Amino acid sequence: MLEGSPIGPVRRALNNTCPNCGEGSLFTSWLRMAPSCSSCDFDFSELDAGDGPASFLVLIYGALIVPLAFLLEVLASPPLWLQALLWGVVMLIATIKSLRPLKALIIGWQFRIHDPDKKYF
């Protein structure tokens, strides 16, 4: 079904599986990538998302949270410590929950772009 599909490697990476074969695990822990696929021995060393996912998430969530914080300040005027605590926790939880899927998405895109077998073009 996914064989030859341009979205196949991205979907497999989002499912935490090897973008090449769809069998082996992509991560060994929450954010640590496996060195290679346990099923097809594909080397993951060239697929590295780096700090890209964290940078994107901070920018995206910052753009969403700042207007909400401003709105809360205008409507309820809570103490500054409460605003800092509330939005700090919201930002932390949202970033941590979104980091792994975004990292997998970027890795899937990288595989799709640098496809070694050229079967997804």
N, C-alpha and C positions, 0 to 999 in steps of 0.2 A: 504494500500500500504506500509506504513512504519511499520506497526505492525509486530513485530518479526525481523525486519531488524536491524543488528548491527549498521548501519549508521543512523537509525531513530532518536535517541535522539540527536545526534550531529546536524543533519539537522534542527530539531525543535528548538534547542537552537540558531543556527545561524539565524533562522527566528524570533528571539526575542520572542519565545513562550516557554511554559513549556516543558522541555524534557520528562516529564512523559506522559502528555495528548496531548500536542500540541495546547492547547486552550488559557490558561491564559498567561499574559505577564511575561517575565522573569525579565525585568528591570522596575523600577518606574521613573528613570531619566536617563541621559546619561550613567552613570556608576554605579548607585546604584541599587542593586538587590532588587527585591520584597522579603518580608519575606516569602511568600508562594504563591502558585498558586491561582488565584482568581476563577478558574474553578474546579479543583480537590482537592484543599487544600493541595497539596504536599508541605512539608516543605523544603525550599531552604537553611536552615541553615547549612547543611552538605556540600553543594556545594559552595565552596569558592575558587575563583581563586587567591586571595591574590595579591601579587606584581609580580607574574609570567609573566603576559602579558606585563607589562611595561619593565621588565628586558629583556625579549626576544626581544621586539621591539627595545630597545636601542642598543642591541648587533647587531641585524640584520641590522638596518638602519645605525649604525656606520660603519659596515663593507662595506656597499654600498656607503656611503657618503664620507668617507676618500679617496678612490681612485679617486672619481669624483673631490673632492677638490684639490687633488694633480695634476690631469690632467689639471684642470682649471688654476692652478698656473703655470704650465709648459707652457701651450699654450698662456695664456693671461696676466699673472702676474697682476691681479687686486690688489688694496690696501687691506691690512689686514682687515680693518673695513668692506669692502664690502664682503669679503669672510665670515667673522663671521656673518654678517647680513643675507646673502644669505643662507648659510648652516644651520644657526640656525633656520630660518623660515621654511626651507624645512623639517628639522628634527622635528620641533614642529608640523607642519601641518600633516606630514605623521604619526607621532605617535598618535596624537589625532584622526585622521580618522580611524586608524587601531586598536585602543585600545578596543573599544566595541566589534567588531566582534571576536577578539582574545580571549577576556574574555568569550564571549558566547561559543566559540569553546572549551575552556578548561573546562567550566562548563558542556557542553555536553559530553565531554570525561569522566569527573568525574562521571556523572550520568551513563554512559555506563559501566564503570568499577565497580561502586558500586551499580548496579541496584538492588533495593530492592525486586523486584518480580522475578528476574532472567529470564525475558522473552526475553532478547537480547543476551543470550549466546548459 
